Amino acid sequence: MSMDFNYDEIIKKVGFKYAVPVMVAKRVQVLKEDGFDTTSKPLVKTSDNNLVTIAFKEIEKGYVRLKNKDKLEEIKPEVK
């Protein structure tokens, strides 16, 4: 897998480091599905056409976003 994406930028964009792998896994699952839906087609080009790389790149570019981010904000612990 090539590093066609910047993981640090993805973390900044998403805001929850543990949500990123879940987002990538869910997006790869959608990309693997056969169908006629436009969501099952890659939205970016990568050098290796690896589905995981594509998912990371789509998140980095803002094509795939975290749903219900506000709910995650509610459970974020407050450190004193």
Backbone bond lengths (Angstrom), bond angles and torsions (degrees), N, CA, C in turn:
res aa  C-N    CA-C-N  psi(-1)  N-CA   C-N-CA  omega(-1)  CA-C   N-CA-C  phi
1 M - - - 1.458 - - 1.522 108.28 -
2 S 1.298 117.11 125.65 1.462 121.00 177.32 1.526 109.47 -85.90
3 M 1.301 114.87 160.14 1.465 120.25 -179.68 1.535 108.89 -97.99
4 D 1.310 115.73 74.62 1.461 121.60 177.99 1.524 111.06 -83.01
5 F 1.322 117.38 9.83 1.458 121.65 -175.81 1.524 109.15 -139.78
6 N 1.319 116.07 164.21 1.462 122.50 178.41 1.528 107.99 -110.40
7 Y 1.336 115.72 106.90 1.461 120.40 -175.49 1.526 111.66 -62.74
8 D 1.319 117.44 -37.54 1.473 120.56 179.33 1.527 111.63 -61.82
9 E 1.307 116.63 -38.69 1.467 120.69 177.72 1.534 110.69 -67.19
10 I 1.307 116.01 -36.94 1.464 119.94 178.59 1.522 109.97 -64.67
11 I 1.331 116.68 -44.03 1.464 121.03 178.51 1.527 110.21 -59.85
12 K 1.333 116.83 -43.79 1.476 120.71 178.15 1.523 110.97 -62.07
13 K 1.313 115.99 -41.91 1.470 120.61 -177.41 1.529 111.67 -68.25
14 V 1.341 116.83 -44.30 1.455 121.04 -177.21 1.523 111.06 -78.38
15 G 1.327 116.61 -43.30 1.458 120.44 177.12 1.522 114.63 91.07
16 F 1.302 117.51 -10.07 1.463 122.42 -178.91 1.525 108.05 -135.02
17 K 1.341 116.59 106.02 1.463 119.23 -173.51 1.519 113.26 -64.56
18 Y 1.310 117.50 -28.08 1.461 119.32 179.73 1.525 112.39 -81.93
19 A 1.299 117.92 -13.14 1.458 121.14 177.28 1.530 111.29 -81.91
20 V 1.323 117.08 -24.26 1.466 120.77 -176.52 1.534 112.20 -60.87
21 P 1.343 119.86 -50.36 1.476 118.00 179.13 1.527 113.58 -61.27
22 V 1.309 116.56 -33.67 1.465 120.18 178.12 1.531 109.63 -67.56
23 M 1.336 116.16 -42.97 1.462 120.25 178.00 1.527 110.75 -60.46
24 V 1.338 115.95 -44.39 1.463 120.41 -179.56 1.528 110.17 -63.25
25 A 1.319 117.05 -46.01 1.468 120.66 -179.50 1.520 111.74 -61.25
26 K 1.325 116.62 -43.47 1.475 120.56 179.75 1.532 110.73 -64.90
27 R 1.338 116.19 -40.58 1.461 119.82 -179.40 1.529 110.67 -67.60
28 V 1.328 117.47 -41.09 1.465 120.46 177.34 1.523 110.12 -61.51
29 Q 1.315 116.35 -39.45 1.465 120.57 178.34 1.533 110.31 -60.26
30 V 1.318 116.57 -43.13 1.470 120.66 178.66 1.525 110.32 -66.17
31 L 1.336 117.10 -41.29 1.464 120.37 -179.60 1.533 111.66 -65.20
32 K 1.314 117.76 -29.52 1.465 121.55 179.79 1.518 112.67 -76.54
33 E 1.324 117.47 -23.33 1.461 120.94 -177.51 1.520 110.86 -66.42
34 D 1.298 115.27 139.22 1.461 120.45 173.43 1.516 107.66 -87.53
35 G 1.279 116.32 137.62 1.454 119.14 178.42 1.510 110.90 171.65
36 F 1.288 114.63 -178.07 1.447 120.42 -177.20 1.523 111.68 -106.12
37 D 1.308 116.57 3.72 1.455 121.71 -178.73 1.527 109.44 -74.33
38 T 1.321 116.57 139.73 1.461 120.24 179.77 1.521 112.27 -68.30
39 T 1.334 118.84 -18.44 1.458 120.26 178.82 1.524 112.32 -72.75
40 S 1.318 117.90 -14.93 1.459 120.21 -179.11 1.526 112.51 -92.67
41 K 1.327 117.01 9.69 1.461 121.38 177.39 1.530 109.00 -109.95
42 P 1.335 116.96 140.02 1.473 119.27 178.26 1.529 111.79 -59.62
43 L 1.329 115.59 141.47 1.463 121.31 -178.48 1.521 112.21 -99.84
44 V 1.335 116.77 -6.16 1.466 121.84 178.92 1.525 109.46 -136.97
45 K 1.314 115.77 162.64 1.464 122.38 174.83 1.526 107.71 -104.78
46 T 1.329 116.00 141.13 1.457 121.26 174.92 1.526 108.77 -129.73
47 S 1.330 115.81 165.37 1.462 119.66 -177.04 1.522 113.03 -71.18
48 D 1.345 117.43 -25.83 1.458 118.99 -175.86 1.533 114.65 -113.72
49 N 1.314 118.33 -4.88 1.469 123.78 -179.29 1.525 113.24 56.30
50 N 1.315 117.38 26.21 1.453 123.14 175.85 1.522 108.21 -77.29
51 L 1.332 117.56 131.97 1.465 121.03 -175.57 1.522 112.43 -62.81
52 V 1.326 117.46 -34.42 1.466 120.68 178.21 1.519 110.06 -67.00
53 T 1.326 117.11 -44.23 1.466 121.18 177.68 1.522 110.49 -61.96
54 I 1.319 116.58 -41.92 1.462 121.21 178.43 1.530 110.27 -60.82
55 A 1.325 117.20 -44.49 1.465 120.84 -179.64 1.531 110.81 -62.56
56 F 1.328 117.29 -45.72 1.468 120.21 177.56 1.524 111.01 -59.45
57 K 1.323 116.80 -44.85 1.470 121.28 -178.52 1.534 111.10 -64.78
58 E 1.321 117.32 -39.21 1.470 120.58 178.12 1.527 111.28 -64.03
59 I 1.325 116.53 -38.49 1.466 119.98 177.20 1.525 109.83 -67.29
60 E 1.321 116.19 -44.07 1.468 120.64 180.00 1.533 111.50 -59.87
61 K 1.321 116.48 -41.47 1.470 121.14 -178.64 1.527 112.77 -78.11
62 G 1.329 117.66 -8.94 1.459 120.43 178.35 1.513 114.88 89.03
63 Y 1.337 117.18 8.41 1.461 120.41 178.88 1.523 111.83 -75.98
64 V 1.334 115.93 -26.95 1.464 121.81 177.95 1.515 106.63 -120.14
65 R 1.319 115.72 125.96 1.476 120.61 -176.64 1.514 110.35 -123.82
66 L 1.312 114.49 161.65 1.453 122.25 179.47 1.521 109.44 -78.68
67 K 1.327 116.18 125.95 1.460 120.78 175.45 1.520 109.14 -79.79
68 N 1.299 116.82 149.46 1.465 122.57 173.89 1.522 113.41 55.34
69 K 1.313 116.50 39.91 1.461 121.00 178.64 1.524 110.91 -58.78
70 D 1.311 116.81 -32.14 1.465 121.16 179.80 1.530 111.76 -63.13
71 K 1.322 117.00 -33.64 1.472 119.72 178.24 1.525 110.86 -68.81
72 L 1.318 116.71 -36.35 1.459 119.85 176.46 1.529 110.88 -68.03
73 E 1.319 116.59 -34.36 1.468 120.37 177.37 1.524 110.67 -62.23
74 E 1.325 116.61 -35.86 1.466 121.11 -178.52 1.524 112.11 -65.47
75 I 1.325 117.74 -33.28 1.455 119.59 -176.86 1.524 113.07 -97.59
76 K 1.307 117.03 2.45 1.459 121.46 178.70 1.527 108.71 -66.33
77 P 1.342 118.00 125.68 1.471 119.37 -176.97 1.531 111.42 -69.05
78 E 1.289 114.36 146.79 1.461 120.27 177.32 1.522 107.94 -98.77
79 V 1.304 116.95 118.21 1.462 122.08 -178.05 1.514 108.51 -95.58
80 K 1.335 114.62 130.44 1.469 119.35 -179.47 1.498 110.91 -108.61
